[in-house]
Amino acid sequence: MLRPDRSPAGVVVALAVSVTLSATVGVTVGLLTGSPFGLVPYGKLAAGAGALKWSDPVVIGAAAALIALGLALVAIAVLPGRTRLVPLETGDPLTVIGLTRSGLRRTLRAAAESVDGVGRARVYLRSRQVEVIVIADGERTGRLLRQVGTAVGDRLSGVGAMYGGEVVVRLRGRGH
């Protein structure tokens, strides 16, 4: 439910198909009725396109551009994007709840800053870990790192975020 959509590729393909089909219908009706479709000189375009050979650089360039566009659209449609929401655990299997990545970062930053001795904190959500960079007021001990890691881990599990990986805490002094 919380997977990213692939609407950019769908919009491009739908627009290209609808424009192409509309133009094809218009040209076909225009040729059948004997009245041209719009102001486009189809006779000259057909004669110009008929004069081109498959080995002409223009034809090869246009074909290469269309192939590249098609491969890019397939890649956009196939490759998953980054989800906008982090799923949260619920007791009901029919309920789906998510939290924005920025909301989760703010929540975890508040948990890290609630530890005594922490001046500021920054939180980065990596693919396999939560990285917390702490700017300490004064003391530089492993105890502060453990406290921040515990506070962030507790908040992460308390919120119920299904975010895999470990919590990594890095300590920076105020002067760095």
VEXTORZA-422663 format. One record per residue: residue in one letter; residue number from 1; x, z, y of N, C-alpha, C in turn. Coordinates in Angstrom, 3 decimals, decimal comma. Each point is the difference from the previous one (the first is absolute). Example, Ala and Ser with C-alpha at 12.3 -4.5 7.8 and 13.67 -1.06 7.14 Angstrom:
<nodes>
[node 'a' 1 [13,190 7,800 -5,690] [-0,890 0,000 1,190] [0,900 0,000 1,200]] [node 's' 2 [-0,350 -0,720 1,050] [0,820 0,060 1,190] [-0,770 0,730 1,090]] 
</nodes>
This chain:
<nodes>
[node 'm' 1 [0,808 0,000 -1,201] [-0,808 0,000 1,201] [0,851 0,000 1,264]] [node 'l' 2 [1,153 0,662 -0,025] [0,808 0,135 1,202] [1,124 -1,028 0,068]] [node 'r' 3 [-0,049 -1,006 -0,833] [1,038 -1,023 0,027] [-0,178 -0,881 1,238]] [node 'p' 4 [1,107 -0,548 0,507] [-0,112 -0,837 1,202] [-0,713 -1,305 -0,304]] [node 'd' 5 [-0,712 -0,489 0,987] [-0,686 -1,265 -0,198] [0,957 -1,157 0,240]] [node 'r' 6 [-0,412 -1,154 -0,433] [0,822 -1,186 0,171] [-0,725 -0,995 0,902]] [node 's' 7 [-0,612 0,528 1,047] [-0,823 -0,831 0,865] [0,776 -1,032 0,802]] [node 'p' 8 [1,258 0,211 0,423] [0,667 -1,075 0,751] [0,098 -1,299 -0,785]] [node 'a' 9 [0,370 0,080 -1,259] [0,086 -1,215 -0,818] [-1,389 -0,594 -0,206]] [node 'g' 10 [-0,992 0,831 -0,213] [-1,366 -0,486 -0,202] [-0,563 -0,678 1,231]] [node 'v' 11 [0,287 0,553 1,166] [-0,490 -0,593 1,246] [0,646 -1,365 0,223]] [node 'v' 12 [1,297 -0,110 -0,216] [0,695 -1,276 0,201] [-0,533 -1,056 -0,964]] [node 'v' 13 [-0,146 0,365 -1,260] [-0,483 -0,964 -0,992] [-1,446 -0,392 0,292]] [node 'a' 14 [-0,853 0,961 0,323] [-1,401 -0,309 0,295] [-0,121 -0,898 1,225]] [node 'l' 15 [0,797 0,274 1,031] [-0,027 -0,829 1,201] [0,475 -1,418 -0,301]] [node 'a' 16 [1,095 -0,125 -0,756] [0,517 -1,333 -0,336] [-0,996 -0,788 -0,844]] [node 'v' 17 [-0,614 0,654 -0,972] [-0,960 -0,686 -0,865] [-1,229 -0,413 0,789]] [node 's' 18 [-0,516 0,871 0,858] [-1,215 -0,339 0,750] [0,255 -1,121 1,005]] [node 'v' 19 [1,158 0,010 0,671] [0,311 -1,084 0,945] [0,181 -1,320 -0,744]] [node 't' 20 [0,705 0,039 -1,120] [0,234 -1,220 -0,774] [-1,300 -0,571 -0,548]] [node 'l' 21 [-0,835 0,851 -0,572] [-1,272 -0,485 -0,547] [-0,932 -0,493 1,094]] [node 's' 22 [-0,029 0,675 1,144] [-0,852 -0,448 1,106] [0,455 -1,358 0,513]] [node 'a' 23 [1,303 -0,176 0,160] [0,516 -1,291 0,459] [-0,273 -1,094 -1,027]] [node 't' 24 [0,135 0,315 -1,267] [-0,258 -0,983 -1,055] [-1,462 -0,432 0,004]] [node 'v' 25 [-0,899 0,944 0,128] [-1,432 -0,329 0,050] [-0,304 -0,843 1,231]] [node 'g' 26 [0,570 0,382 1,134] [-0,247 -0,763 1,235] [0,508 -1,423 -0,092]] [node 'v' 27 [1,201 -0,184 -0,536] [0,563 -1,348 -0,133] [-0,815 -0,821 -0,989]] [node 't' 28 [-0,398 0,606 -1,117] [-0,781 -0,716 -1,012] [-1,337 -0,457 0,570]] [node 'v' 29 [-0,691 0,877 0,679] [-1,289 -0,368 0,601] [0,205 -1,066 1,072]] [node 'g' 30 [1,063 0,144 0,776] [0,274 -0,998 1,035] [0,303 -1,364 -0,574]] [node 'l' 31 [0,756 -0,040 -1,095] [0,303 -1,285 -0,631] [-1,230 -0,613 -0,663]] [node 'l' 32 [-0,859 0,819 -0,587] [-1,206 -0,518 -0,649] [-1,019 -0,521 1,007]] [node 't' 33 [-0,104 0,639 1,136] [-0,990 -0,412 1,003] [0,551 -1,038 0,958]] [node 'g' 34 [1,290 -0,225 0,001] [0,592 -0,994 0,886] [0,325 0,539 1,382]] [node 's' 35 [-0,284 1,264 0,266] [0,345 0,581 1,304] [1,174 0,960 -0,201]] [node 'p' 36 [1,021 -0,114 0,852] [1,183 0,855 -0,183] [-0,319 1,475 0,262]] [node 'f' 37 [0,761 0,835 -0,658] [-0,154 1,460 0,128] [0,918 0,479 1,103]] [node 'g' 38 [-0,547 0,370 1,143] [0,808 0,506 1,103] [0,792 -1,091 0,683]] [node 'l' 39 [1,079 0,368 0,627] [0,827 -0,930 0,767] [1,292 -0,360 -0,723]] [node 'v' 40 [0,100 0,343 -1,274] [1,218 -0,248 -0,759] [-0,011 -1,434 -0,537]] [node 'p' 41 [1,059 -0,782 0,261] [0,060 -1,383 -0,508] [0,445 -0,014 -1,472]] [node 'y' 42 [-0,969 0,100 -0,896] [0,330 0,109 -1,424] [0,627 -1,277 -0,551]] [node 'g' 43 [-0,373 -1,139 0,530] [0,582 -1,258 -0,473] [1,493 -0,051 0,266]] [node 'k' 44 [0,405 0,401 1,200] [1,424 0,002 0,335] [0,757 1,045 -0,818]] [node 'l' 45 [-0,619 1,171 -0,199] [0,652 1,035 -0,805] [0,177 -0,455 -1,447]] [node 'a' 46 [-1,026 -0,646 -0,547] [0,086 -0,478 -1,377] [1,047 -1,107 -0,125]] [node 'a' 47 [0,068 -0,882 0,997] [1,002 -1,072 -0,035] [1,407 0,582 0,132]] [node 'g' 48 [0,152 1,010 0,864] [1,317 0,632 0,170] [0,426 0,751 -1,246]] [node 'a' 49 [-0,938 0,707 -0,620] [0,327 0,736 -1,220] [0,272 -0,958 -1,154]] [node 'g' 50 [-0,689 -1,143 -0,019] [0,212 -0,986 -1,052] [1,352 -0,688 0,115]] [node 'a' 51 [0,565 -0,031 1,202] [1,296 -0,637 0,205] [1,152 0,893 -0,444]] [node 'l' 52 [-0,256 1,301 -0,185] [1,056 0,922 -0,410] [0,288 -0,136 -1,494]] [node 'k' 53 [1,261 0,241 -0,356] [0,403 0,000 -1,407] [0,274 1,434 -0,425]] [node 'w' 54 [-0,036 0,238 -1,295] [0,237 1,346 -0,514] [1,411 0,488 0,320]] [node 's' 55 [0,922 -0,895 0,185] [1,383 0,391 0,268] [0,305 0,185 1,485]] [node 'd' 56 [-0,972 -0,230 0,875] [0,221 0,187 1,437] [0,245 1,473 0,312]] [node 'p' 57 [0,898 0,291 0,946] [0,303 1,395 0,350] [-1,224 0,776 0,520]] [node 'v' 58 [-0,909 -0,685 0,663] [-1,196 0,672 0,517] [-0,873 0,493 -1,148]] [node 'v' 59 [-0,169 -0,835 -1,010] [-0,823 0,375 -1,155] [0,667 1,143 -0,768]] [node 'i' 60 [1,304 -0,093 -0,204] [0,716 1,055 -0,721] [-0,046 1,312 0,786]] [node 'g' 61 [0,181 -0,068 1,311] [-0,060 1,210 0,836] [-1,380 0,643 -0,012]] [node 'a' 62 [-1,049 -0,839 0,105] [-1,365 0,531 -0,025] [-0,310 0,637 -1,358]] [node 'a' 63 [0,454 -0,657 -1,074] [-0,225 0,551 -1,338] [0,747 1,322 -0,176]] [node 'a' 64 [1,235 0,069 0,479] [0,772 1,243 -0,111] [-0,651 1,122 0,816]] [node 'a' 65 [-0,511 -0,335 1,182] [-0,672 1,010 0,821] [-1,270 0,511 -0,680]] [node 'l' 66 [-0,767 -0,891 -0,594] [-1,218 0,428 -0,697] [0,316 0,816 -1,244]] [node 'i' 67 [1,058 -0,350 -0,704] [0,414 0,788 -1,169] [0,423 1,396 0,433]] [node 'a' 68 [0,799 0,085 1,075] [0,437 1,309 0,502] [-1,197 0,843 0,457]] [node 'l' 69 [-0,958 -0,629 0,671] [-1,191 0,729 0,431] [-0,791 0,504 -1,208]] [node 'g' 70 [-0,144 -0,850 -1,012] [-0,713 0,417 -1,209] [0,690 1,148 -0,719]] [node 'l' 71 [1,332 -0,060 -0,113] [0,738 1,089 -0,644] [-0,097 1,292 0,807]] [node 'a' 72 [0,039 -0,116 1,321] [-0,143 1,199 0,839] [-1,385 0,619 -0,169]] [node 'l' 73 [-1,033 -0,819 -0,077] [-1,352 0,541 -0,204] [-0,144 0,655 -1,373]] [node 'v' 74 [0,592 -0,612 -1,022] [-0,040 0,608 -1,329] [0,747 1,328 -0,003]] [node 'a' 75 [1,161 0,054 0,665] [0,772 1,246 0,064] [-0,772 1,087 0,741]] [node 'i' 76 [-0,658 -0,362 1,078] [-0,805 0,982 0,746] [-1,143 0,519 -0,864]] [node 'a' 77 [-0,601 -0,892 -0,762] [-1,143 0,397 -0,823] [0,414 0,815 -1,219]] [node 'v' 78 [1,173 -0,269 -0,557] [0,417 0,657 -1,236] [0,707 1,328 0,261]] [node 'l' 79 [0,920 0,017 0,941] [0,776 1,213 0,248] [-0,863 1,065 0,659]] [node 'p' 80 [0,044 1,200 -0,523] [-0,818 1,050 0,610] [0,631 0,474 1,307]] [node 'g' 81 [-0,830 0,300 0,931] [0,473 0,565 1,254] [0,063 1,515 -0,099]] [node 'r' 82 [0,359 0,631 1,092] [0,053 1,457 0,020] [-1,410 0,524 0,263]] [node 't' 83 [-0,393 0,971 -0,768] [-1,335 0,550 0,175] [-0,107 0,700 1,337]] [node 'r' 84 [-1,157 -0,058 0,595] [-0,226 0,650 1,283] [-0,297 1,486 -0,179]] [node 'l' 85 [-0,501 0,353 -1,164] [-0,390 1,383 -0,250] [0,737 0,556 -1,210]] [node 'v' 86 [0,297 1,278 0,067] [0,576 0,714 -1,140] [-1,172 0,657 -0,732]] [node 'p' 87 [-0,191 -0,285 -1,279] [-1,141 0,579 -0,712] [0,146 1,510 -0,165]] [node 'l' 88 [-1,126 0,688 0,081] [-0,049 1,449 -0,182] [-0,744 0,309 -1,284]] [node 'e' 89 [0,447 1,049 -0,680] [-0,657 0,411 -1,240] [-1,342 0,640 0,320]] [node 't' 90 [-0,985 -0,314 -0,810] [-1,313 0,629 0,128] [-0,453 0,441 -1,383]] [node 'g' 91 [-0,936 0,921 -0,022] [-0,541 0,457 -1,264] [-0,994 -0,983 -0,598]] [node 'd' 92 [-0,578 -0,825 0,829] [-1,002 -0,960 -0,444] [0,655 -1,368 -0,210]] [node 'p' 93 [-0,085 -0,554 -1,204] [0,649 -1,297 -0,237] [-0,670 -1,155 0,741]] [node 'l' 94 [-1,223 0,199 0,494] [-0,698 -1,061 0,717] [0,260 0,042 1,504]] [node 't' 95 [0,713 1,007 0,474] [0,290 0,135 1,422] [1,433 -0,442 0,268]] [node 'v' 96 [0,157 -0,848 0,989] [1,315 -0,489 0,385] [0,251 0,410 1,446]] [node 'i' 97 [1,095 0,734 0,220] [0,336 0,470 1,337] [1,451 -0,373 0,268]] [node 'g' 98 [0,262 -0,414 1,223] [1,365 -0,345 0,371] [0,359 0,584 1,352]] [node 'l' 99 [1,286 0,154 0,222] [0,540 0,522 1,249] [0,977 -1,041 0,533]] [node 't' 100 [-0,048 -0,273 1,301] [0,918 -0,986 0,556] [1,430 0,498 -0,145]] [node 'r' 101 [0,930 -0,932 -0,044] [1,406 0,368 -0,128] [0,455 0,787 1,219]] [node 's' 102 [-0,471 -0,390 1,187] [0,391 0,743 1,202] [-0,615 1,394 -0,006]] [node 'g' 103 [-1,210 0,139 -0,505] [-0,617 1,321 -0,111] [0,746 0,890 -0,964]] [node 'l' 104 [0,448 -0,568 -1,120] [0,786 0,778 -0,957] [1,342 0,398 0,604]] [node 'r' 105 [0,629 -0,908 0,739] [1,268 0,342 0,657] [-0,192 1,138 0,997]] [node 'r' 106 [-1,069 -0,051 0,808] [-0,264 1,074 0,972] [-0,244 1,325 -0,704]] [node 't' 107 [-0,746 -0,023 -1,091] [-0,288 1,221 -0,745] [1,271 0,609 -0,579]] [node 'l' 108 [0,844 -0,838 -0,584] [1,241 0,501 -0,591] [0,989 0,442 1,080]] [node 'r' 109 [0,003 -0,679 1,147] [0,866 0,425 1,099] [-0,419 1,372 0,511]] [node 'a' 110 [-1,310 0,229 0,113] [-0,491 1,313 0,435] [0,395 1,081 -0,994]] [node 'a' 111 [-0,032 -0,315 -1,290] [0,410 0,978 -1,013] [1,484 0,310 0,119]] [node 'a' 112 [0,818 -1,011 0,246] [1,437 0,226 0,136] [0,312 0,791 1,263]] [node 'e' 113 [-0,712 -0,286 1,087] [0,256 0,699 1,260] [-0,539 1,421 0,005]] [node 's' 114 [-0,837 0,337 -0,979] [-0,527 1,367 -0,066] [1,013 0,989 -0,569]] [node 'v' 115 [1,089 -0,493 -0,590] [1,033 0,869 -0,560] [0,842 0,558 1,149]] [node 'd' 116 [0,281 1,317 -0,064] [0,824 0,636 1,029] [1,388 -0,603 0,011]] [node 'g' 117 [0,490 -0,319 1,191] [1,328 -0,563 0,151] [0,001 -1,508 0,149]] [node 'v' 118 [-1,153 -0,635 -0,175] [-0,087 -1,457 0,125] [-0,486 -0,327 1,410]] [node 'g' 119 [0,802 -0,777 0,724] [-0,397 -0,414 1,344] [-0,946 -1,185 -0,041]] [node 'r' 120 [0,441 -1,057 -0,635] [-0,804 -1,218 -0,154] [0,233 -0,567 -1,381]] [node 'a' 121 [-0,917 -0,856 -0,403] [0,150 -0,657 -1,301] [-0,551 -1,412 0,087]] [node 'r' 122 [0,602 -0,858 -0,794] [-0,494 -1,370 -0,147] [-0,242 -0,238 -1,480]] [node 'v' 123 [-1,074 -0,720 -0,297] [-0,358 -0,259 -1,394] [-0,068 -1,509 -0,205]] [node 'y' 124 [0,652 -0,467 -1,043] [-0,028 -1,407 -0,377] [-0,557 -0,096 -1,411]] [node 'l' 125 [-0,977 -0,862 -0,194] [-0,585 -0,215 -1,323] [0,658 -1,231 -0,611]] [node 'r' 126 [0,909 0,222 -0,904] [0,674 -1,079 -0,716] [-0,819 -0,340 -1,238]] [node 's' 127 [0,436 -1,006 -0,734] [-0,783 -0,422 -1,166] [-0,004 1,055 -1,099]] [node 'r' 128 [1,107 0,714 -0,199] [0,085 0,979 -1,083] [0,291 1,415 0,485]] [node 'q' 129 [0,037 0,216 1,291] [0,314 1,339 0,479] [-0,568 0,234 1,394]] [node 'v' 130 [-0,123 1,264 0,331] [-0,360 0,434 1,340] [1,281 0,560 0,611]] [node 'e' 131 [0,465 -0,613 1,068] [1,233 0,448 0,639] [-0,355 0,767 1,274]] [node 'v' 132 [0,505 1,231 0,091] [-0,240 0,856 1,152] [1,344 0,256 0,666]] [node 'i' 133 [0,102 -0,366 1,261] [1,212 0,275 0,768] [-0,339 1,131 0,956]] [node 'v' 134 [0,723 1,111 -0,170] [-0,274 1,214 0,755] [1,088 0,188 1,046]] [node 'i' 135 [-0,416 0,276 1,227] [0,938 0,361 1,064] [-0,153 1,499 0,171]] [node 'a' 136 [1,053 0,726 -0,403] [-0,067 1,460 -0,064] [0,373 0,609 1,340]] [node 'd' 137 [-0,544 1,193 0,246] [0,306 0,731 1,223] [1,420 0,550 -0,037]] [node 'g' 138 [0,369 0,610 -1,093] [1,312 0,613 0,005] [0,652 0,054 -1,351]] [node 'e' 139 [-0,633 0,667 -0,946] [0,673 0,229 -1,280] [-0,023 -1,248 -0,868]] [node 'r' 140 [1,081 -0,156 -0,736] [0,145 -1,154 -0,880] [0,248 0,510 -1,416]] [node 't' 141 [-1,046 0,350 -0,658] [0,167 0,515 -1,356] [-0,861 -0,788 -0,965]] [node 'g' 142 [0,346 0,136 -1,260] [-0,807 -0,630 -1,038] [-1,364 0,640 -0,116]] [node 'r' 143 [-0,099 1,263 0,447] [-1,283 0,691 -0,062] [-1,038 -0,708 0,879]] [node 'l' 144 [0,408 -0,448 1,159] [-0,916 -0,709 0,897] [-0,453 -1,309 -0,644]] [node 'l' 145 [0,911 -0,699 -0,645] [-0,361 -1,237 -0,678] [-1,021 0,247 -1,107]] [node 'r' 146 [0,231 1,059 -0,780] [-0,945 0,333 -1,075] [-1,359 0,384 0,558]] [node 'q' 147 [-0,019 0,750 1,100] [-1,270 0,406 0,600] [-0,783 -1,211 0,504]] [node 'v' 148 [0,700 -0,919 0,657] [-0,674 -1,212 0,494] [-0,492 -0,831 -1,173]] [node 'g' 149 [0,823 -0,171 -1,015] [-0,422 -0,763 -1,179] [-1,205 0,617 -0,678]] [node 't' 150 [-0,004 1,319 -0,096] [-1,143 0,695 -0,607] [-1,251 -0,167 0,850]] [node 'a' 151 [0,135 0,167 1,324] [-1,160 -0,122 0,889] [-0,579 -1,412 -0,042]] [node 'v' 152 [0,864 -1,002 0,026] [-0,481 -1,390 -0,036] [-0,601 -0,320 -1,366]] [node 'g' 153 [0,647 0,450 -1,077] [-0,542 -0,234 -1,337] [-1,341 0,688 -0,211]] [node 'd' 154 [-0,118 1,244 0,512] [-1,278 0,707 -0,108] [-1,099 -0,710 0,772]] [node 'r' 155 [0,322 -0,483 1,194] [-1,012 -0,708 0,794] [-0,380 -1,310 -0,661]] [node 'l' 156 [0,978 -0,677 -0,588] [-0,261 -1,262 -0,686] [-0,941 0,214 -1,181]] [node 's' 157 [0,252 1,055 -0,767] [-0,890 0,275 -1,137] [-1,311 0,619 0,462]] [node 'g' 158 [0,025 0,759 1,106] [-1,230 0,591 0,512] [-0,976 -1,048 0,512]] [node 'v' 159 [0,531 -1,036 0,622] [-0,846 -1,099 0,473] [-0,506 -0,813 -1,186]] [node 'g' 160 [0,788 -0,007 -1,067] [-0,390 -0,757 -1,186] [0,443 -1,444 0,060]] [node 'a' 161 [1,036 -0,263 0,794] [0,476 -1,376 0,123] [0,673 -0,443 -1,288]] [node 'm' 162 [-0,420 -1,144 -0,494] [0,605 -0,566 -1,209] [1,152 -0,897 0,445]] [node 'y' 163 [1,048 0,646 0,473] [1,177 -0,710 0,506] [1,164 0,401 -0,882]] [node 'g' 164 [0,446 -0,939 -0,830] [1,031 0,306 -0,977] [1,360 0,213 0,610]] [node 'g' 165 [0,830 0,653 -0,738] [1,373 0,169 0,436] [0,310 1,419 0,395]] [node 'e' 166 [1,155 0,158 0,628] [0,487 1,318 0,342] [0,058 0,174 1,511]] [node 'v' 167 [0,118 1,249 0,406] [0,159 0,332 1,408] [1,483 0,216 0,255]] [node 'v' 168 [0,562 -0,788 0,900] [1,407 0,099 0,360] [0,073 0,523 1,429]] [node 'v' 169 [0,742 1,094 0,184] [0,119 0,600 1,317] [1,438 -0,137 0,464]] [node 'r' 170 [0,160 -0,513 1,191] [1,322 -0,120 0,617] [0,005 0,842 1,257]] [node 'l' 171 [1,124 0,677 0,229] [0,105 0,931 1,123] [0,936 -0,570 1,041]] [node 'r' 172 [-0,455 0,026 1,226] [0,842 -0,420 1,138] [-0,021 1,114 1,017]] [node 'g' 173 [1,135 0,234 0,598] [0,077 1,012 1,055] [-0,538 -0,554 1,296]] [node 'r' 174 [-0,207 0,856 0,955] [-0,555 -0,431 1,277] [0,959 -0,914 0,747]] [node 'g' 175 [1,287 0,112 -0,232] [0,970 -0,778 0,718] [0,215 -1,401 -0,552]] [node 'h' 176 [-0,569 -0,334 -1,125] [0,262 -1,299 -0,622] [-1,079 -0,991 0,275]] 
</nodes>
